Amino acid sequence: MCRRFRDLAAHPAVLSRASAAAVAVPAGRWSDAAHQFLRRCAAAGNLHACYFLGMVRFYCVGGRATGAALLARAAAGGHAAALYALAVVQFNGSGGVKADKDPRAGVALCARAAWLGHVPALRELGHCIQDGYGARRDAATGRRFLLHAAAREFLVSSSHTHRRNGQEEEDAASRFMVEWWALAAAKTGGEGDGDADVRLCSHPRCGRRETRRHEFRRCSACGSAVYCSRECQALDWKRVHRGQCAAAASRWLAAGNAQ
């Protein structure tokens, strides 16, 4: 009977319906077996697994082409978090060179994810329209989208329905990446994997890492913080960077006056 249950659990029809929580493997428990499980789920058409494994492959364990293909498969199936993840890739030209940036494609992907109810994509879309990045500049419309995103975020947090529209999967993938790089730094005495020329997004809950030098946008005021998206920059500004940035500016002014 136990063997029959094991065989049933490994059936593609079952793997295709595995929940987001079932495929959210913690970084500390990553193994060949976990990787194989996610691959089987993705092969069975599980969009949660395609997104999660796509993020892991693209940003953490190598195989960016495979990771991008998995994200594209999830996005084609209407997975909101995968659509937004591909938008971030397009904004940064991740996995390629600076000339590979495609803001218009990023905005289009954000719009699709926002239409599906993805709050980070809606916030990113608002910032892009407000700044005229990848879309015609319209400050009023951009602010309206940002207010709508804030209202949606408040409703989501108050009603505990944040495990919808790809939010849970995105959180799980970000948690994996944050934990993955923290474990890598702990193993090497704080040096990560030895490539000091690429940096992590400064938003502590993001986990995305540059795929080439100077890929992410830097804070225009202090230049010390880097962000994979306008969404992460806006969230980190409200969380802590506002104070850090002011302190850095004060130090620069003091140094200038001393000279």
Phi and psi in degrees as GROMACS dihedral restraints (atoms count N, CA, C in turn):
[ dihedral_restraints ]
;  ai    aj    ak    al  type     phi  dphi    fc
    3     4     5     6     1   -62.5    20    10
    4     5     6     7     1   -39.5    20    10
    6     7     8     9     1   -65.1    20    10
    7     8     9    10     1   -39.2    20    10
    9    10    11    12     1   -64.1    20    10
   10    11    12    13     1   -38.4    20    10
   12    13    14    15     1   -66.0    20    10
   13    14    15    16     1   -39.5    20    10
   15    16    17    18     1   -63.9    20    10
   16    17    18    19     1   -42.5    20    10
   18    19    20    21     1   -64.0    20    10
   19    20    21    22     1   -38.7    20    10
   21    22    23    24     1   -65.8    20    10
   22    23    24    25     1   -40.1    20    10
   24    25    26    27     1   -65.0    20    10
   25    26    27    28     1   -27.4    20    10
   27    28    29    30     1   -90.9    20    10
   28    29    30    31     1     2.0    20    10
   30    31    32    33     1   -70.8    20    10
   31    32    33    34     1   138.2    20    10
   33    34    35    36     1   -54.1    20    10
   34    35    36    37     1   -34.4    20    10
   36    37    38    39     1   -63.7    20    10
   37    38    39    40     1   -34.3    20    10
   39    40    41    42     1   -77.6    20    10
   40    41    42    43     1   -45.0    20    10
   42    43    44    45     1   -61.9    20    10
   43    44    45    46     1   -33.1    20    10
   45    46    47    48     1   -67.6    20    10
   46    47    48    49     1   -20.3    20    10
   48    49    50    51     1  -108.8    20    10
   49    50    51    52     1    11.4    20    10
   51    52    53    54     1   -60.5    20    10
   52    53    54    55     1   140.0    20    10
   54    55    56    57     1   -74.3    20    10
   55    56    57    58     1   168.0    20    10
   57    58    59    60     1   -60.9    20    10
   58    59    60    61     1   -38.9    20    10
   60    61    62    63     1   -65.3    20    10
   61    62    63    64     1   -34.6    20    10
   63    64    65    66     1   -68.1    20    10
   64    65    66    67     1   -30.7    20    10
   66    67    68    69     1   -96.8    20    10
   67    68    69    70     1    -1.7    20    10
   69    70    71    72     1   -83.3    20    10
   70    71    72    73     1    83.3    20    10
   72    73    74    75     1   -79.2    20    10
   73    74    75    76     1   128.0    20    10
   75    76    77    78     1   -66.3    20    10
   76    77    78    79     1   147.4    20    10
   78    79    80    81     1   -60.7    20    10
   79    80    81    82     1   -35.0    20    10
   81    82    83    84     1   -68.1    20    10
   82    83    84    85     1   -14.4    20    10
   84    85    86    87     1  -113.3    20    10
   85    86    87    88     1    16.8    20    10
   87    88    89    90     1   -66.9    20    10
   88    89    90    91     1   136.9    20    10
   90    91    92    93     1  -157.5    20    10
   91    92    93    94     1   172.1    20    10
   93    94    95    96     1   -61.4    20    10
   94    95    96    97     1   -36.2    20    10
   96    97    98    99     1   -66.1    20    10
   97    98    99   100     1   -42.0    20    10
   99   100   101   102     1   -64.9    20    10
  100   101   102   103     1   -41.6    20    10
  102   103   104   105     1   -61.3    20    10
  103   104   105   106     1   -43.7    20    10
  105   106   107   108     1   -64.3    20    10
  106   107   108   109     1   -39.3    20    10
  108   109   110   111     1   -61.2    20    10
  109   110   111   112     1   -46.2    20    10
  111   112   113   114     1   -64.3    20    10
  112   113   114   115     1   -37.9    20    10
  114   115   116   117     1   -63.7    20    10
  115   116   117   118     1   -40.9    20    10
  117   118   119   120     1   -65.4    20    10
  118   119   120   121     1   -41.4    20    10
  120   121   122   123     1   -62.8    20    10
  121   122   123   124     1   -43.9    20    10
  123   124   125   126     1   -63.9    20    10
  124   125   126   127     1   -41.2    20    10
  126   127   128   129     1   -64.3    20    10
  127   128   129   130     1   -28.7    20    10
  129   130   131   132     1   -80.0    20    10
  130   131   132   133     1    -3.5    20    10
  132   133   134   135     1    96.3    20    10
  133   134   135   136     1    15.2    20    10
  135   136   137   138     1   -75.5    20    10
  136   137   138   139     1   114.3    20    10
  138   139   140   141     1   -68.8    20    10
  139   140   141   142     1   -33.5    20    10
  141   142   143   144     1   -60.9    20    10
  142   143   144   145     1   -44.7    20    10
  144   145   146   147     1   -68.2    20    10
  145   146   147   148     1   -38.6    20    10
  147   148   149   150     1   -59.9    20    10
  148   149   150   151     1   -43.8    20    10
  150   151   152   153     1   -67.5    20    10
  151   152   153   154     1   -51.4    20    10
  153   154   155   156     1   -61.9    20    10
  154   155   156   157     1   -49.0    20    10
  156   157   158   159     1   -67.2    20    10
  157   158   159   160     1   -34.0    20    10
  159   160   161   162     1   -61.5    20    10
  160   161   162   163     1   -43.6    20    10
  162   163   164   165     1   -65.7    20    10
  163   164   165   166     1   -42.7    20    10
  165   166   167   168     1   -62.8    20    10
  166   167   168   169     1   -45.3    20    10
  168   169   170   171     1   -67.9    20    10
  169   170   171   172     1   -40.4    20    10
  171   172   173   174     1   -70.1    20    10
  172   173   174   175     1   -40.8    20    10
  174   175   176   177     1  -105.7    20    10
  175   176   177   178     1   -19.4    20    10
  177   178   179   180     1  -119.3    20    10
  178   179   180   181     1   -56.6    20    10
  180   181   182   183     1  -103.7    20    10
  181   182   183   184     1    16.1    20    10
  183   184   185   186     1    83.5    20    10
  184   185   186   187     1  -177.8    20    10
  186   187   188   189     1    72.2    20    10
  187   188   189   190     1    51.6    20    10
  189   190   191   192     1   -62.9    20    10
  190   191   192   193     1   -35.4    20    10
  192   193   194   195     1   -62.2    20    10
  193   194   195   196     1   -43.4    20    10
  195   196   197   198     1   -66.0    20    10
  196   197   198   199     1   -41.1    20    10
  198   199   200   201     1   -61.5    20    10
  199   200   201   202     1   -44.5    20    10
  201   202   203   204     1   -63.3    20    10
  202   203   204   205     1   -38.4    20    10
  204   205   206   207     1   -65.4    20    10
  205   206   207   208     1   -39.7    20    10
  207   208   209   210     1   -66.0    20    10
  208   209   210   211     1   -42.1    20    10
  210   211   212   213     1   -62.8    20    10
  211   212   213   214     1   -40.6    20    10
  213   214   215   216     1   -63.9    20    10
  214   215   216   217     1   -37.8    20    10
  216   217   218   219     1   -64.3    20    10
  217   218   219   220     1   -43.2    20    10
  219   220   221   222     1   -65.9    20    10
  220   221   222   223     1   -41.0    20    10
  222   223   224   225     1   -64.0    20    10
  223   224   225   226     1   -39.7    20    10
  225   226   227   228     1   -62.6    20    10
  226   227   228   229     1   -26.9    20    10
  228   229   230   231     1   -86.1    20    10
  229   230   231   232     1     4.7    20    10
  231   232   233   234     1    86.6    20    10
  232   233   234   235     1    24.1    20    10
  234   235   236   237     1   -81.8    20    10
  235   236   237   238     1   113.4    20    10
  237   238   239   240     1   -63.5    20    10
  238   239   240   241     1   -44.4    20    10
  240   241   242   243     1   -64.8    20    10
  241   242   243   244     1   -34.5    20    10
  243   244   245   246     1   -68.5    20    10
  244   245   246   247     1   -38.9    20    10
  246   247   248   249     1   -60.3    20    10
  247   248   249   250     1   -44.4    20    10
  249   250   251   252     1   -67.7    20    10
  250   251   252   253     1   -38.5    20    10
  252   253   254   255     1   -60.3    20    10
  253   254   255   256     1   -41.4    20    10
  255   256   257   258     1   -68.5    20    10
  256   257   258   259     1   -31.8    20    10
  258   259   260   261     1   -62.6    20    10
  259   260   261   262     1   -43.0    20    10
  261   262   263   264     1   -62.8    20    10
  262   263   264   265     1   -39.3    20    10
  264   265   266   267     1   -61.3    20    10
  265   266   267   268     1   -42.8    20    10
  267   268   269   270     1   -67.7    20    10
  268   269   270   271     1   -40.9    20    10
  270   271   272   273     1   -60.6    20    10
  271   272   273   274     1   -36.7    20    10
  273   274   275   276     1   -98.1    20    10
  274   275   276   277     1   -11.8    20    10
  276   277   278   279     1    63.9    20    10
  277   278   279   280     1    35.1    20    10
  279   280   281   282     1   -62.0    20    10
  280   281   282   283     1   139.4    20    10
  282   283   284   285     1    83.0    20    10
  283   284   285   286     1    -2.1    20    10
  285   286   287   288     1  -133.3    20    10
  286   287   288   289     1  -140.7    20    10
  288   289   290   291     1  -114.5    20    10
  289   290   291   292     1   172.5    20    10
  291   292   293   294     1   -58.3    20    10
  292   293   294   295     1   -34.8    20    10
  294   295   296   297     1   -67.2    20    10
  295   296   297   298     1   -12.8    20    10
  297   298   299   300     1   -81.0    20    10
  298   299   300   301     1    -5.3    20    10
  300   301   302   303     1   -59.8    20    10
  301   302   303   304     1   137.9    20    10
  303   304   305   306     1  -138.9    20    10
  304   305   306   307     1    81.6    20    10
  306   307   308   309     1   -58.5    20    10
  307   308   309   310     1   -37.4    20    10
  309   310   311   312     1   -64.0    20    10
  310   311   312   313     1   -41.8    20    10
  312   313   314   315     1   -64.9    20    10
  313   314   315   316     1   -38.5    20    10
  315   316   317   318     1   -61.9    20    10
  316   317   318   319     1   -43.2    20    10
  318   319   320   321     1   -64.6    20    10
  319   320   321   322     1   -40.6    20    10
  321   322   323   324     1   -62.5    20    10
  322   323   324   325     1   -41.7    20    10
  324   325   326   327     1   -66.3    20    10
  325   326   327   328     1   -40.5    20    10
  327   328   329   330     1   -61.2    20    10
  328   329   330   331     1   -42.3    20    10
  330   331   332   333     1   -61.8    20    10
  331   332   333   334     1   -40.9    20    10
  333   334   335   336     1   -65.3    20    10
  334   335   336   337     1   -44.6    20    10
  336   337   338   339     1   -65.8    20    10
  337   338   339   340     1   -39.3    20    10
  339   340   341   342     1   -63.8    20    10
  340   341   342   343     1   -39.0    20    10
  342   343   344   345     1   -62.1    20    10
  343   344   345   346     1   -29.6    20    10
  345   346   347   348     1   -82.3    20    10
  346   347   348   349     1    -0.1    20    10
  348   349   350   351     1    97.2    20    10
  349   350   351   352     1    16.4    20    10
  351   352   353   354     1   -84.1    20    10
  352   353   354   355     1   111.2    20    10
  354   355   356   357     1   -65.3    20    10
  355   356   357   358     1   -46.1    20    10
  357   358   359   360     1   -57.5    20    10
  358   359   360   361     1   -38.8    20    10
  360   361   362   363     1   -66.4    20    10
  361   362   363   364     1   -38.5    20    10
  363   364   365   366     1   -64.6    20    10
  364   365   366   367     1   -41.1    20    10
  366   367   368   369     1   -66.3    20    10
  367   368   369   370     1   -43.3    20    10
  369   370   371   372     1   -61.1    20    10
  370   371   372   373     1   -42.3    20    10
  372   373   374   375     1   -61.4    20    10
  373   374   375   376     1   -41.4    20    10
  375   376   377   378     1   -61.5    20    10
  376   377   378   379     1   -44.4    20    10
  378   379   380   381     1   -64.6    20    10
  379   380   381   382     1   -41.2    20    10
  381   382   383   384     1   -63.4    20    10
  382   383   384   385     1   -44.5    20    10
  384   385   386   387     1   -68.1    20    10
  385   386   387   388     1   -39.1    20    10
  387   388   389   390     1   -63.4    20    10
  388   389   390   391     1   -37.8    20    10
  390   391   392   393     1   -89.4    20    10
  391   392   393   394     1   -11.4    20    10
  393   394   395   396     1    72.9    20    10
  394   395   396   397     1    33.2    20    10
  396   397   398   399     1  -102.0    20    10
  397   398   399   400     1   108.3    20    10
  399   400   401   402     1    78.9    20    10
  400   401   402   403     1     3.1    20    10
  402   403   404   405     1  -156.1    20    10
  403   404   405   406     1   162.8    20    10
  405   406   407   408     1   -64.1    20    10
  406   407   408   409     1   133.2    20    10
  408   409   410   411     1   -68.4    20    10
  409   410   411   412     1   128.8    20    10
  411   412   413   414     1  -149.1    20    10
  412   413   414   415     1    92.1    20    10
  414   415   416   417     1   -60.7    20    10
  415   416   417   418     1   -40.1    20    10
  417   418   419   420     1   -64.8    20    10
  418   419   420   421     1   -45.8    20    10
  420   421   422   423     1   -65.7    20    10
  421   422   423   424     1   -40.3    20    10
  423   424   425   426     1   -60.1    20    10
  424   425   426   427     1   -45.4    20    10
  426   427   428   429     1   -63.5    20    10
  427   428   429   430     1   -37.4    20    10
  429   430   431   432     1   -64.1    20    10
  430   431   432   433     1   -41.2    20    10
  432   433   434   435     1   -63.9    20    10
  433   434   435   436     1   -39.4    20    10
  435   436   437   438     1   -66.0    20    10
  436   437   438   439     1   -40.1    20    10
  438   439   440   441     1   -66.1    20    10
  439   440   441   442     1   -39.1    20    10
  441   442   443   444     1   -64.4    20    10
  442   443   444   445     1   -39.8    20    10
  444   445   446   447     1   -64.0    20    10
  445   446   447   448     1   -42.1    20    10
  447   448   449   450     1   -63.1    20    10
  448   449   450   451     1   -40.3    20    10
  450   451   452   453     1   -66.5    20    10
  451   452   453   454     1   -42.3    20    10
  453   454   455   456     1   -63.2    20    10
  454   455   456   457     1   -40.6    20    10
  456   457   458   459     1   -63.6    20    10
  457   458   459   460     1   -40.3    20    10
  459   460   461   462     1   -64.5    20    10
  460   461   462   463     1   -43.7    20    10
  462   463   464   465     1   -64.4    20    10
  463   464   465   466     1   -40.3    20    10
  465   466   467   468     1   -63.0    20    10
  466   467   468   469     1   -46.1    20    10
  468   469   470   471     1   -68.8    20    10
  469   470   471   472     1   -34.5    20    10
  471   472   473   474     1   -79.1    20    10
  472   473   474   475     1   -27.4    20    10
  474   475   476   477     1  -101.0    20    10
  475   476   477   478     1    -1.3    20    10
  477   478   479   480     1    57.6    20    10
  478   479   480   481     1    38.7    20    10
  480   481   482   483     1  -108.9    20    10
  481   482   483   484     1    27.4    20    10
  483   484   485   486     1   -73.4    20    10
  484   485   486   487     1    -3.0    20    10
  486   487   488   489     1   -94.0    20    10
  487   488   489   490     1    47.5    20    10
  489   490   491   492     1  -135.8    20    10
  490   491   492   493     1   163.9    20    10
  492   493   494   495     1    52.5    20    10
  493   494   495   496     1    36.7    20    10
  495   496   497   498     1    85.3    20    10
  496   497   498   499     1    -2.7    20    10
  498   499   500   501     1   -65.3    20    10
  499   500   501   502     1   -43.2    20    10
  501   502   503   504     1   -63.6    20    10
  502   503   504   505     1   -43.4    20    10
  504   505   506   507     1   -63.2    20    10
  505   506   507   508     1   -41.5    20    10
  507   508   509   510     1   -63.8    20    10
  508   509   510   511     1   -44.2    20    10
  510   511   512   513     1   -60.0    20    10
  511   512   513   514     1   -43.2    20    10
  513   514   515   516     1   -64.7    20    10
  514   515   516   517     1   -42.0    20    10
  516   517   518   519     1   -65.8    20    10
  517   518   519   520     1   -40.9    20    10
  519   520   521   522     1   -65.3    20    10
  520   521   522   523     1   -41.2    20    10
  522   523   524   525     1   -60.6    20    10
  523   524   525   526     1   -41.9    20    10
  525   526   527   528     1   -60.0    20    10
  526   527   528   529     1   -48.1    20    10
  528   529   530   531     1   -65.7    20    10
  529   530   531   532     1   -41.1    20    10
  531   532   533   534     1   -60.7    20    10
  532   533   534   535     1   -46.5    20    10
  534   535   536   537     1   -68.0    20    10
  535   536   537   538     1   -37.4    20    10
  537   538   539   540     1   -60.3    20    10
  538   539   540   541     1   -49.3    20    10
  540   541   542   543     1   -72.1    20    10
  541   542   543   544     1   -30.2    20    10
  543   544   545   546     1   -66.4    20    10
  544   545   546   547     1   -42.3    20    10
  546   547   548   549     1   -65.5    20    10
  547   548   549   550     1   -39.1    20    10
  549   550   551   552     1   -64.1    20    10
  550   551   552   553     1   -40.3    20    10
  552   553   554   555     1   -67.2    20    10
  553   554   555   556     1   -37.9    20    10
  555   556   557   558     1   -66.0    20    10
  556   557   558   559     1   -35.7    20    10
  558   559   560   561     1   -70.9    20    10
  559   560   561   562     1   -27.9    20    10
  561   562   563   564     1  -111.0    20    10
  562   563   564   565     1    17.7    20    10
  564   565   566   567     1    71.1    20    10
  565   566   567   568     1    33.5    20    10
  567   568   569   570     1    90.4    20    10
  568   569   570   571     1     7.4    20    10
  570   571   572   573     1  -103.4    20    10
  571   572   573   574     1     9.3    20    10
  573   574   575   576     1    62.1    20    10
  574   575   576   577     1  -132.2    20    10
  576   577   578   579     1   -99.2    20    10
  577   578   579   580     1    15.3    20    10
  579   580   581   582     1    94.5    20    10
  580   581   582   583     1    -8.8    20    10
  582   583   584   585     1   -95.5    20    10
  583   584   585   586     1    92.0    20    10
  585   586   587   588     1   -80.9    20    10
  586   587   588   589     1    -7.0    20    10
  588   589   590   591     1   -80.6    20    10
  589   590   591   592     1   -15.0    20    10
  591   592   593   594     1  -112.7    20    10
  592   593   594   595     1   147.1    20    10
  594   595   596   597     1  -125.6    20    10
  595   596   597   598     1   159.7    20    10
  597   598   599   600     1   -83.1    20    10
  598   599   600   601     1   151.9    20    10
  600   601   602   603     1   -56.9    20    10
  601   602   603   604     1   136.0    20    10
  603   604   605   606     1   -72.4    20    10
  604   605   606   607     1   -13.6    20    10
  606   607   608   609     1   -70.8    20    10
  607   608   609   610     1   118.1    20    10
  609   610   611   612     1   -65.2    20    10
  610   611   612   613     1   -15.7    20    10
  612   613   614   615     1  -103.8    20    10
  613   614   615   616     1     9.7    20    10
  615   616   617   618     1   -87.8    20    10
  616   617   618   619     1   -66.1    20    10
  618   619   620   621     1    91.9    20    10
  619   620   621   622     1    -8.3    20    10
  621   622   623   624     1   -69.5    20    10
  622   623   624   625     1   145.4    20    10
  624   625   626   627     1  -125.1    20    10
  625   626   627   628     1   144.7    20    10
  627   628   629   630     1   -58.1    20    10
  628   629   630   631     1   142.9    20    10
  630   631   632   633     1   -98.2    20    10
  631   632   633   634     1    -4.8    20    10
  633   634   635   636     1  -156.2    20    10
  634   635   636   637     1   167.8    20    10
  636   637   638   639     1   -64.9    20    10
  637   638   639   640     1   139.9    20    10
  639   640   641   642     1    56.9    20    10
  640   641   642   643     1    35.8    20    10
  642   643   644   645     1   -76.8    20    10
  643   644   645   646     1   -44.8    20    10
  645   646   647   648     1   -81.8    20    10
  646   647   648   649     1   156.0    20    10
  648   649   650   651     1   -72.3    20    10
  649   650   651   652     1   142.6    20    10
  651   652   653   654     1  -105.7    20    10
  652   653   654   655     1   152.1    20    10
  654   655   656   657     1   -59.9    20    10
  655   656   657   658     1   124.6    20    10
  657   658   659   660     1   -71.7    20    10
  658   659   660   661     1   -16.7    20    10
  660   661   662   663     1   -87.3    20    10
  661   662   663   664     1   -49.8    20    10
  663   664   665   666     1  -106.6    20    10
  664   665   666   667     1   -25.8    20    10
  666   667   668   669     1    73.2    20    10
  667   668   669   670     1     0.9    20    10
  669   670   671   672     1   -93.7    20    10
  670   671   672   673     1   -25.6    20    10
  672   673   674   675     1   -98.6    20    10
  673   674   675   676     1   142.6    20    10
  675   676   677   678     1  -125.0    20    10
  676   677   678   679     1   146.4    20    10
  678   679   680   681     1  -138.6    20    10
  679   680   681   682     1   141.5    20    10
  681   682   683   684     1   -77.8    20    10
  682   683   684   685     1   -17.0    20    10
  684   685   686   687     1  -157.2    20    10
  685   686   687   688     1   163.5    20    10
  687   688   689   690     1   -66.3    20    10
  688   689   690   691     1   -32.4    20    10
  690   691   692   693     1   -58.4    20    10
  691   692   693   694     1   -50.7    20    10
  693   694   695   696     1   -65.3    20    10
  694   695   696   697     1   -38.2    20    10
  696   697   698   699     1   -65.1    20    10
  697   698   699   700     1   -43.0    20    10
  699   700   701   702     1   -65.7    20    10
  700   701   702   703     1   -41.9    20    10
  702   703   704   705     1   -66.5    20    10
  703   704   705   706     1   -42.1    20    10
  705   706   707   708     1   -71.1    20    10
  706   707   708   709     1   -31.1    20    10
  708   709   710   711     1   -61.8    20    10
  709   710   711   712     1   -45.2    20    10
  711   712   713   714     1   -70.0    20    10
  712   713   714   715     1   -33.4    20    10
  714   715   716   717     1   -73.0    20    10
  715   716   717   718     1   -52.7    20    10
  717   718   719   720     1  -152.5    20    10
  718   719   720   721     1   -26.2    20    10
  720   721   722   723     1   -71.1    20    10
  721   722   723   724     1   -22.4    20    10
  723   724   725   726     1   -54.9    20    10
  724   725   726   727     1   -46.2    20    10
  726   727   728   729     1   -71.1    20    10
  727   728   729   730     1   -38.7    20    10
  729   730   731   732     1   -64.5    20    10
  730   731   732   733     1   -41.2    20    10
  732   733   734   735     1   -66.6    20    10
  733   734   735   736     1   -41.6    20    10
  735   736   737   738     1   -63.5    20    10
  736   737   738   739     1   -39.2    20    10
  738   739   740   741     1   -65.3    20    10
  739   740   741   742     1   -40.2    20    10
  741   742   743   744     1   -65.1    20    10
  742   743   744   745     1   -42.1    20    10
  744   745   746   747     1   -62.7    20    10
  745   746   747   748     1   -39.1    20    10
  747   748   749   750     1   -64.3    20    10
  748   749   750   751     1   -39.9    20    10
  750   751   752   753     1   -64.7    20    10
  751   752   753   754     1   -40.4    20    10
  753   754   755   756     1   -64.4    20    10
  754   755   756   757     1   -42.3    20    10
  756   757   758   759     1   -63.5    20    10
  757   758   759   760     1   -41.6    20    10
  759   760   761   762     1   -63.9    20    10
  760   761   762   763     1   -40.9    20    10
  762   763   764   765     1   -65.4    20    10
  763   764   765   766     1   -38.6    20    10
  765   766   767   768     1   -66.6    20    10
  766   767   768   769     1   -40.2    20    10
  768   769   770   771     1   -67.5    20    10
  769   770   771   772     1   -33.6    20    10
  771   772   773   774     1   -67.3    20    10
  772   773   774   775     1   -27.8    20    10
